[in-house]
């Protein structure tokens, strides 16, 4: 009987939470270079003191972010306008994505006259978050960006390409092989070839390049507070997907390498946060209250 009551209570709590979120989320449509896109916004009840942009992974509905983590609600309760845009299926911050994010961020920050922008993302959305942060540091003199966090993204496209080739050739077929072919195809189509044939394209578009002495675009992150979240569970992916998988086949490899690079160049506000048992490659890796406290502390 006690278990039944607990289940009912949990269901009602979840229902209340979802209804609360649903009542506040608004859907907007905009256009850049004649290309339409959608984004969702969660408006705080109090004065807007900052903007938090949350970027979905490839194929992920941006609205679903509000159901997968309570980070948006916590930040909205503290005066942040939450924006979750629809992204093109890209593994990095390409020009069309940068223009889209520019329009959303600048429009909303100007509207509410705020000087605090935070950005975070999951998987490929995390790679876009880091790439857009690097772009802002290079081009925006207003210093509106206060920090960035990223959840298990592929950051080094050269490493990702090499992993795709290994996945194709591993003894495990099925999903792993299909994923290898898909990643290889996307990278070759968008960057014009392999890292051997188009090294500059991979350097230009990677958020981090381990083979470059300056880390590629990561050199622009020297002074930005950044959190790198991942659950590097190699045993899990081997059991679940393929026993041939290696540590440099999972995105945690990029994050740990980037962390060490940023420490080396003097970033004193970089954190590499690993978890266990919170869900390999998911929004749940992030401890929402702790992440919210971190964002609010660095945005002051």
C-alpha positions as CSV (number, residue, x, y, z in Angstrom):
1,X,0.0,0.0,0.0
2,X,2.9,2.3,0.9
3,X,4.6,1.7,-2.5
4,X,1.3,2.4,-4.3
5,X,0.8,5.7,-2.4
6,X,4.4,6.7,-3.2
7,X,3.9,6.0,-6.9
8,X,0.7,8.0,-6.9
9,X,2.4,10.9,-5.2
10,X,5.3,10.8,-7.6
11,X,2.9,10.8,-10.6
12,X,0.9,13.8,-9.2
13,X,4.2,15.6,-8.6
14,X,5.4,15.0,-12.1
15,X,2.0,16.0,-13.5
16,X,2.0,19.2,-11.5
17,X,5.6,20.0,-12.7
18,X,4.8,19.3,-16.3
19,X,1.7,21.5,-16.2
20,X,3.6,24.3,-14.5
21,X,6.2,24.1,-17.2
22,X,3.7,23.8,-20.0
23,X,1.8,26.9,-18.9
24,X,5.0,29.1,-19.1
25,X,6.7,27.8,-22.2
26,X,6.0,29.9,-25.3
27,X,6.9,28.9,-28.9
28,X,8.3,31.5,-31.3
29,X,9.3,31.5,-35.0
30,X,12.0,33.6,-36.6
31,X,14.0,33.8,-39.7
32,X,17.7,34.3,-40.7
33,X,18.8,34.5,-44.4
34,X,15.3,33.4,-45.4
35,X,15.6,30.2,-43.3
36,X,12.9,29.8,-40.6
37,X,13.6,28.3,-37.2
38,X,11.7,27.7,-34.0
39,X,12.7,28.4,-30.4
40,X,11.0,28.0,-27.0
41,X,11.1,30.5,-24.2
42,X,10.4,30.1,-20.5
43,X,9.7,33.5,-19.0
44,X,10.5,34.2,-15.3
45,X,7.8,35.6,-13.1
46,X,10.2,38.3,-11.8
47,X,12.4,40.8,-13.6
48,X,14.7,39.3,-16.2
49,X,18.2,39.5,-14.9
50,X,19.9,37.2,-17.4
51,X,19.4,34.9,-20.4
52,X,20.2,31.2,-20.4
53,X,20.4,29.4,-23.8
54,X,20.0,25.6,-23.7
55,X,20.9,23.7,-26.9
56,X,19.5,20.3,-27.8
57,X,21.4,17.3,-29.1
58,X,21.0,16.2,-32.7
59,X,17.4,15.1,-33.4
60,X,16.3,16.2,-29.9
61,X,13.2,18.3,-29.7
62,X,14.3,21.6,-27.9
63,X,11.0,21.6,-25.9
64,X,11.9,18.2,-24.4
65,X,14.8,19.8,-22.5
66,X,12.2,21.3,-20.1
67,X,11.1,17.8,-19.2
68,X,14.5,16.2,-19.0
69,X,16.1,18.5,-16.4
70,X,14.7,21.0,-13.9
71,X,17.6,23.4,-14.6
72,X,15.3,25.7,-16.7
73,X,12.8,26.0,-13.9
74,X,15.4,26.7,-11.3
75,X,17.0,29.4,-13.4
76,X,13.7,30.9,-14.3
77,X,12.8,31.1,-10.6
78,X,15.9,33.2,-10.2
79,X,15.1,35.7,-12.9
80,X,16.6,34.1,-16.0
81,X,14.8,34.0,-19.4
82,X,15.3,30.4,-20.7
83,X,15.7,30.0,-24.5
84,X,15.8,26.6,-26.2
85,X,16.3,26.9,-30.0
86,X,15.8,24.4,-32.7
87,X,19.2,23.6,-34.3
88,X,20.2,22.4,-37.7
89,X,21.6,18.9,-37.7
90,X,25.2,20.0,-37.3
91,X,28.1,18.7,-35.2
92,X,29.6,22.2,-34.8
93,X,28.6,25.9,-34.8
94,X,28.4,26.6,-38.5
95,X,27.6,30.0,-39.9
96,X,23.9,29.5,-40.2
97,X,23.7,28.3,-36.5
98,X,25.8,31.2,-35.3
99,X,23.5,33.7,-37.1
100,X,20.5,32.0,-35.6
101,X,21.9,32.2,-32.1
102,X,23.1,35.7,-32.6
103,X,19.6,36.9,-33.5
104,X,18.0,35.1,-30.6
105,X,20.5,36.2,-28.0
106,X,21.0,39.8,-29.1
107,X,17.3,40.3,-29.6
108,X,16.4,39.1,-26.1
109,X,19.4,40.7,-24.3
110,X,18.6,44.0,-25.9
111,X,14.9,43.7,-25.2
112,X,15.4,43.1,-21.4
113,X,18.6,45.2,-21.2
114,X,20.6,42.4,-19.6
115,X,24.3,41.9,-19.7
116,X,24.4,38.3,-18.5
117,X,24.3,35.5,-21.0
118,X,24.9,31.9,-20.1
119,X,24.9,29.0,-22.7
120,X,24.9,25.3,-22.3
121,X,24.1,22.2,-24.4
122,X,24.0,18.5,-24.7
123,X,25.9,16.3,-27.1
124,X,26.2,18.0,-30.5
125,X,24.3,21.0,-28.9
126,X,27.1,21.1,-26.4
127,X,29.7,21.3,-29.2
128,X,27.6,24.2,-30.7
129,X,27.5,25.9,-27.3
130,X,31.3,25.8,-27.0
131,X,31.8,26.9,-30.6
132,X,29.4,29.8,-30.1
133,X,31.1,30.8,-26.9
134,X,34.4,30.9,-28.8
135,X,32.8,33.0,-31.5
136,X,31.5,35.5,-29.0
137,X,34.9,35.8,-27.3
138,X,36.4,36.5,-30.7
139,X,33.8,39.0,-31.9
140,X,31.8,40.5,-29.1
141,X,33.5,43.3,-27.2
142,X,30.5,43.7,-24.7
143,X,31.6,40.8,-22.6
144,X,28.0,39.7,-22.2
145,X,28.9,36.0,-22.1
146,X,29.5,35.0,-18.5
147,X,30.0,31.2,-18.8
148,X,29.4,28.0,-20.7
149,X,28.7,24.4,-19.8
150,X,28.6,21.4,-22.0
151,X,27.3,17.9,-21.6
152,X,29.2,15.0,-23.3
153,X,29.8,16.6,-26.7
154,X,32.2,15.7,-29.5
155,X,34.6,18.6,-29.6
156,X,37.5,17.4,-31.7
157,X,36.2,16.6,-35.2
158,X,39.5,14.9,-36.2
159,X,39.2,12.5,-33.3
160,X,35.5,12.0,-34.1
161,X,36.4,11.1,-37.7
162,X,39.0,8.6,-36.7
163,X,36.5,7.0,-34.3
164,X,34.0,6.8,-37.1
165,X,36.5,4.8,-39.2
166,X,37.1,2.5,-36.3
167,X,33.4,1.9,-35.7
168,X,33.0,0.9,-39.4
169,X,35.8,-1.7,-39.0
170,X,35.0,-3.1,-35.6
171,X,33.7,-6.6,-35.4
172,X,30.5,-5.3,-33.9
173,X,28.0,-4.5,-36.7
174,X,24.6,-3.0,-36.5
175,X,24.2,0.3,-34.7
176,X,27.9,0.9,-34.2
177,X,28.7,0.5,-37.9
178,X,25.7,2.6,-38.9
179,X,26.8,5.3,-36.6
180,X,30.3,5.2,-38.0
181,X,29.1,5.6,-41.6
182,X,26.7,8.4,-40.5
183,X,29.4,10.4,-38.8
184,X,31.9,9.9,-41.6
185,X,29.3,11.0,-44.1
186,X,28.3,14.1,-42.2
187,X,31.8,15.3,-41.7
188,X,32.9,14.6,-45.3
189,X,29.8,16.3,-46.7
190,X,30.0,19.4,-44.5
191,X,33.8,19.8,-44.4
192,X,34.6,18.7,-47.9
193,X,36.5,15.5,-47.1
194,X,38.6,13.7,-44.5
195,X,41.0,15.4,-42.0
196,X,43.9,14.3,-44.2
197,X,42.5,16.0,-47.3
198,X,40.9,19.1,-45.5
199,X,42.9,19.6,-42.3
200,X,42.2,23.4,-42.2
201,X,38.4,22.8,-42.3
202,X,38.6,20.5,-39.4
203,X,40.8,22.9,-37.5
204,X,38.5,25.9,-38.2
205,X,35.3,24.1,-37.2
206,X,36.4,22.0,-34.2
207,X,35.7,23.5,-30.8
208,X,38.9,21.9,-29.7
209,X,41.8,20.4,-31.7
210,X,44.2,18.2,-29.7
211,X,46.7,18.0,-32.5
212,X,47.1,21.8,-32.6
213,X,49.6,23.3,-30.2
214,X,47.2,26.2,-29.5
215,X,44.2,23.9,-29.2
216,X,42.6,25.3,-32.2
217,X,39.6,27.5,-31.3
218,X,39.9,26.4,-27.6
219,X,42.5,29.1,-27.1
220,X,39.7,31.6,-26.9
221,X,38.3,29.9,-23.8
222,X,41.3,30.9,-21.7
223,X,39.3,33.4,-19.5
224,X,35.8,32.0,-19.7
225,X,34.3,30.0,-16.8
226,X,33.4,26.6,-18.3
227,X,32.1,23.3,-17.0
228,X,32.7,20.1,-18.8
229,X,30.2,17.4,-17.8
230,X,30.5,13.7,-18.7
231,X,29.9,10.2,-17.5
232,X,32.9,8.3,-18.9
233,X,31.5,4.8,-18.5
234,X,33.5,2.7,-21.0
235,X,32.4,-0.6,-19.4
236,X,28.8,0.4,-20.0
237,X,29.2,1.2,-23.7
238,X,31.2,-1.9,-24.3
239,X,28.5,-4.1,-22.6
240,X,25.7,-2.2,-24.3
241,X,27.0,-1.5,-27.8
242,X,30.3,-3.1,-28.7
243,X,33.2,-4.7,-26.8
244,X,35.7,-3.3,-29.3
245,X,35.0,0.3,-28.3
246,X,38.0,2.3,-26.9
247,X,38.3,5.3,-24.6
248,X,38.9,7.6,-27.6
249,X,35.6,6.5,-29.1
250,X,33.6,8.3,-26.4
251,X,33.2,12.0,-26.0
252,X,34.7,12.1,-22.5
253,X,38.1,11.8,-24.2
254,X,37.7,15.2,-25.7
255,X,36.5,16.8,-22.5
256,X,39.3,15.5,-20.4
257,X,41.9,16.6,-23.0
258,X,40.3,20.0,-23.3
259,X,40.3,20.4,-19.5
260,X,44.0,19.7,-19.3
261,X,44.7,22.1,-22.1
262,X,42.7,24.9,-20.5
263,X,44.5,24.4,-17.2
264,X,47.8,24.5,-19.1
265,X,47.0,27.9,-20.7
266,X,45.9,29.4,-17.5
267,X,42.1,29.0,-17.2
268,X,41.4,29.0,-13.5
269,X,37.7,28.6,-13.9
270,X,37.5,25.4,-15.9
271,X,35.9,22.3,-14.2
272,X,35.8,18.7,-15.5
273,X,32.9,17.0,-13.8
274,X,32.5,13.3,-14.1
275,X,29.6,11.2,-12.7
276,X,28.6,7.6,-12.1
277,X,25.2,6.0,-12.4
278,X,23.4,9.2,-13.6
279,X,22.9,8.0,-17.1
280,X,25.5,7.7,-19.8
281,X,25.1,10.5,-22.4
282,X,22.1,12.3,-20.9
283,X,20.9,15.7,-19.5
284,X,20.7,13.9,-16.2
285,X,24.4,14.0,-15.8
286,X,24.1,17.6,-14.6
287,X,23.2,18.2,-11.0
288,X,20.7,21.0,-11.8
289,X,20.7,22.9,-8.4
290,X,24.5,22.8,-8.3
291,X,24.9,24.0,-11.9
292,X,22.3,26.8,-11.3
293,X,24.3,28.0,-8.3
294,X,27.5,28.0,-10.3
295,X,25.9,30.0,-13.1
296,X,24.4,32.6,-10.7
297,X,27.7,33.0,-8.9
298,X,29.7,33.6,-12.0
299,X,27.2,36.0,-13.6
300,X,27.2,38.5,-10.7
